[in-house]
């Protein structure tokens, strides 16, 4: 569903527009601070709660007085990297979703709308099936390559300099359909590769290690910094091409840089976690209701609250299926599906 209409705000800089009492800068800043506290609390839960019950004093001991015991290993080498990866990947997916919704002017867009996730997934699956790659270190580079190739293809198919949000979204949808068919074909032809990739394709944080986190962190942080720096020009783009040009926005440069940011964010997150859906869709919607349409606030809020959702979903998956666990990709899909249906129905009713 494509929506090519500007947000309610009529200015690229919401700071110059009248602000509702609940959306004043002071209130927004306080809300962002409260969100950070919530993120810390959820991160603590991510370390303290799991399939195996561990008392809090032992959790503290495992974090700050590591002796190599079985409990310390679970805390330091399993749950801590898993939580850190959840925070990084959640922030990446939330920022990517927010950028995509602004870039396409489609409030139902998520990181998959331009085929970025599909490109990363296709490259990783190809590496597993045809090249025998089995390590996360190998996945990362193939995921970035796939995401980058699809980004360029979408931009070319969208018309390069004449690219519009609708053209970009249509090109991304078409490439996603093609790549999904390719993924299914590879899975059917190579049962051994299917066994190796099925855990990854569900979306999980369970394979996280500290080397994995440190290896992927620079890419995700670079993408996050670029996305945050694009807040002001994306405010102009969200108003529509004509108004953005009248305000002096450089549309081509903004779109290219936005796609680079999404490639870094989605490619990195997909490489280490698999394709996790709906995080980049749900959180920006909830944030927009709190902050209004100003991306200078939506982006930081999404970067903080998206990890809250992802790490919280991971903890829930560990608790509800004890002594086993549900992968986080399953939990977010179960939660996000009804939310997506609700958002579609609400927009349809608003247009009647």
PyMOL commands that set and color helices and strands:
alter all, ss='L'
color gray80, all
select helices_A, chain A and resi 14-16+21-23+25-48+56-64+70-104+116-130+136-157+160-162+165-189+191-202+210-229+231-237+241-246+251-273+279-291+295-320+328-351
alter helices_A, ss='H'
color red, helices_A
deselect
rebuild
show_as cartoon
